């Protein structure tokens, strides 16, 4: 659920009335999603199940989730990803917050709250990750997509282009750029980014499928032009 963009800041009135807000230099409100923990750190199994498998073994997750306390797997992932793995729980929290925004939020206020809150989690890892950290293009693309959903498309596209600069064949970034232009009915630019992506990653099935869909839609628009107003 994307919902509309560019709304008022999340004021969390129900949380304020229930005393659910606390202060750590700034006011923090937890959005109310019935049936789920107040905070993502409640580690509801339904939310954890939507995350990449490695999240279970990150720092705070493995303390809360019994199956995450696997020393062999933690060591393997640490050796594979390097010191940045020690910060990766913030990315997992960010993913949980965007999932709450896109899948669970019942109001536009809740949706915007979780999208905004996720940006800080992504930034925490981005600011600490070396350029060769293998998940950096993914995190930048996720941040960019979230900024676009917050009606901050200019900033979002810059982040996605950063991902492409770091990993030119990261096809997910090209898909995100194309999706934005397609959604805003800039079809020529949407196709341009798919072509760029296929040039860098010629075997990317998802890009090929998007290009087929885009061309099919273009053919339909030519056959069924918009009616001329009277």
C-alpha positions as CSV (number, residue, x, y, z in Angstrom):
1,X,0.0,0.0,0.0
2,X,1.7,3.1,-1.2
3,X,-1.0,5.6,-0.3
4,X,-0.8,9.3,-1.2
5,X,2.3,11.4,-0.7
6,X,3.2,14.8,0.8
7,X,1.0,14.8,3.9
8,X,1.3,16.4,7.3
9,X,3.9,15.2,9.8
10,X,2.9,12.4,12.0
11,X,1.6,13.8,15.3
12,X,0.6,10.5,16.9
13,X,-2.3,11.9,18.9
14,X,-3.5,8.6,20.3
15,X,-0.1,7.7,21.5
16,X,0.3,11.1,23.1
17,X,-3.0,10.7,25.0
18,X,-2.0,7.2,26.2
19,X,1.5,8.3,27.3
20,X,3.2,6.1,24.7
21,X,5.6,8.8,23.6
22,X,9.0,9.2,25.3
23,X,11.8,11.7,24.9
24,X,15.5,11.0,24.1
25,X,16.5,14.5,23.0
26,X,13.6,14.4,20.5
27,X,10.0,13.1,20.8
28,X,9.5,9.6,19.5
29,X,6.0,8.2,18.9
30,X,5.1,4.6,18.2
31,X,2.4,4.2,15.6
32,X,-0.6,2.0,16.7
33,X,-1.0,-1.1,14.6
34,X,-3.5,-3.4,16.3
35,X,-2.2,-6.9,17.0
36,X,1.5,-6.1,16.7
37,X,4.1,-4.9,19.3
38,X,4.3,-1.2,19.8
39,X,7.9,-1.2,18.6
40,X,9.6,-3.4,15.9
41,X,12.0,-4.5,18.7
42,X,9.1,-6.6,19.9
43,X,10.3,-9.0,17.1
44,X,6.9,-10.4,16.2
45,X,7.5,-13.6,14.3
46,X,5.2,-12.5,11.5
47,X,7.4,-9.4,10.9
48,X,10.7,-11.3,11.3
49,X,9.6,-13.9,8.8
50,X,9.5,-11.1,6.1
51,X,13.1,-10.2,6.6
52,X,16.3,-11.6,4.9
53,X,17.5,-14.7,6.7
54,X,20.7,-13.0,8.0
55,X,18.7,-10.5,10.1
56,X,18.0,-13.2,12.7
57,X,21.8,-13.4,13.4
58,X,22.4,-9.7,13.7
59,X,23.3,-8.2,17.1
60,X,20.0,-7.4,18.8
61,X,17.9,-10.0,16.9
62,X,20.0,-12.9,18.1
63,X,19.6,-11.7,21.7
64,X,15.8,-11.8,21.3
65,X,15.3,-14.7,19.0
66,X,16.5,-18.1,20.2
67,X,17.3,-19.5,16.8
68,X,19.6,-16.5,16.1
69,X,22.0,-17.5,18.8
70,X,23.9,-19.8,16.5
71,X,27.6,-19.0,17.0
72,X,28.7,-20.8,13.9
73,X,26.3,-18.8,11.6
74,X,27.1,-15.5,13.4
75,X,30.8,-16.1,12.8
76,X,30.3,-17.1,9.2
77,X,28.3,-14.0,8.4
78,X,30.7,-11.8,10.3
79,X,33.6,-13.2,8.2
80,X,31.6,-12.8,5.0
81,X,30.4,-9.3,5.6
82,X,33.1,-7.8,7.8
83,X,32.7,-5.4,10.7
84,X,29.6,-3.8,9.1
85,X,27.7,-6.9,10.1
86,X,27.8,-5.6,13.6
87,X,25.6,-2.6,12.6
88,X,23.3,-4.5,10.2
89,X,20.4,-4.9,12.8
90,X,19.6,-1.2,12.0
91,X,19.0,-2.1,8.4
92,X,16.8,-4.9,9.5
93,X,14.8,-2.6,11.7
94,X,14.5,-0.2,8.8
95,X,13.1,-3.0,6.7
96,X,10.6,-3.8,9.4
97,X,9.5,-0.2,9.5
98,X,9.0,0.0,5.8
99,X,7.0,-3.2,5.9
100,X,4.8,-1.7,8.6
101,X,4.3,1.3,6.4
102,X,3.6,-0.5,3.2
103,X,1.8,-3.6,4.5
104,X,0.3,-2.9,7.9
105,X,-0.4,0.8,8.5
106,X,-4.1,1.6,8.6
107,X,-3.7,5.3,8.3
108,X,-1.7,7.7,6.2
109,X,-0.2,9.1,9.4
110,X,1.1,5.7,10.5
111,X,2.4,5.0,7.0
112,X,4.4,8.3,7.0
113,X,5.7,7.8,10.5
114,X,7.2,4.4,9.7
115,X,8.7,5.5,6.4
116,X,10.3,8.5,8.0
117,X,11.6,6.5,10.9
118,X,13.2,3.9,8.6
119,X,15.5,6.5,7.0
120,X,17.5,6.9,10.1
121,X,18.0,3.2,10.3
122,X,19.3,3.0,6.8
123,X,21.5,6.0,7.3
124,X,23.1,4.4,10.4
125,X,24.4,1.6,8.3
126,X,25.3,3.7,5.2
127,X,27.4,6.0,7.3
128,X,29.4,3.2,8.8
129,X,29.7,0.9,5.7
130,X,32.8,0.9,3.4
131,X,32.1,1.3,-0.3
132,X,32.9,-2.4,-0.9
133,X,30.3,-3.6,1.6
134,X,28.2,-5.9,-0.5
135,X,24.8,-4.8,0.8
136,X,25.5,-1.1,0.4
137,X,23.8,-0.8,-3.1
138,X,20.8,-2.6,-1.7
139,X,20.5,-0.3,1.3
140,X,21.0,2.8,-0.8
141,X,18.2,1.6,-3.2
142,X,15.9,0.8,-0.3
143,X,16.5,4.3,1.1
144,X,15.9,5.9,-2.3
145,X,12.7,4.0,-2.8
146,X,11.5,5.1,0.7
147,X,12.4,8.7,0.0
148,X,10.3,8.5,-3.2
149,X,7.4,7.2,-1.2
150,X,7.8,10.2,1.1
151,X,7.4,12.6,-1.9
152,X,11.2,13.3,-1.9
153,X,11.8,11.9,-5.3
154,X,14.8,14.1,-6.1
155,X,16.7,12.9,-3.0
156,X,15.6,9.3,-3.6
157,X,16.8,9.2,-7.1
158,X,20.2,10.5,-6.0
159,X,20.5,7.6,-3.5
160,X,19.6,5.1,-6.2
161,X,22.1,6.5,-8.5
162,X,24.7,6.2,-5.8
163,X,23.9,2.5,-5.7
164,X,24.5,2.2,-9.5
165,X,27.8,4.1,-9.2
166,X,29.0,1.6,-6.6
167,X,27.7,-1.5,-8.4
168,X,26.8,-0.7,-12.1
169,X,25.2,-4.1,-12.7
170,X,22.9,-3.9,-9.7
171,X,19.7,-4.3,-11.6
172,X,17.3,-3.6,-8.7
173,X,18.4,0.0,-8.8
174,X,17.5,0.4,-12.4
175,X,14.1,-1.2,-11.7
176,X,13.5,1.3,-9.0
177,X,14.3,4.2,-11.2
178,X,12.1,2.9,-14.0
179,X,9.2,2.2,-11.6
180,X,9.3,5.8,-10.4
181,X,9.1,7.2,-14.0
182,X,6.5,4.7,-15.0
183,X,4.3,5.6,-11.9
184,X,4.7,9.3,-12.8
185,X,3.8,8.5,-16.4
186,X,7.1,9.5,-17.8
187,X,7.3,6.4,-20.0
188,X,10.2,7.4,-22.2
189,X,12.4,7.8,-19.1
190,X,11.1,4.6,-17.6
191,X,12.2,2.8,-20.8
192,X,15.5,4.6,-20.8
193,X,16.4,3.2,-17.3
194,X,15.3,-0.3,-18.3
195,X,17.6,-0.1,-21.3
196,X,20.4,1.1,-19.1
197,X,19.8,-1.7,-16.7
198,X,19.8,-4.3,-19.4
199,X,23.0,-2.9,-20.9
200,X,24.7,-3.4,-17.5
201,X,22.9,-6.6,-16.5
202,X,21.7,-8.3,-19.8
203,X,20.4,-11.4,-18.0
204,X,18.2,-9.5,-15.5
205,X,14.8,-11.3,-16.0
206,X,12.9,-8.7,-14.0
207,X,14.1,-5.9,-16.2
208,X,13.1,-7.8,-19.3
209,X,9.6,-8.4,-17.9
210,X,9.2,-4.7,-17.0
211,X,10.3,-3.7,-20.5
212,X,7.7,-6.1,-22.0
213,X,5.0,-4.7,-19.8
214,X,6.0,-1.1,-20.6
215,X,6.0,-1.7,-24.3
216,X,2.6,-3.5,-24.1
217,X,1.2,-0.5,-22.2
218,X,2.6,1.9,-24.8
219,X,0.9,-0.1,-27.6
220,X,-2.4,0.0,-25.8
221,X,-2.1,3.7,-25.2
222,X,-1.6,4.2,-28.9
223,X,-4.6,2.1,-29.8
224,X,-6.8,3.7,-27.1
225,X,-5.9,7.4,-27.0
226,X,-7.5,9.6,-24.3
227,X,-10.8,11.1,-25.3
228,X,-10.7,14.7,-26.4
229,X,-12.5,16.9,-24.0
230,X,-15.6,18.8,-25.1
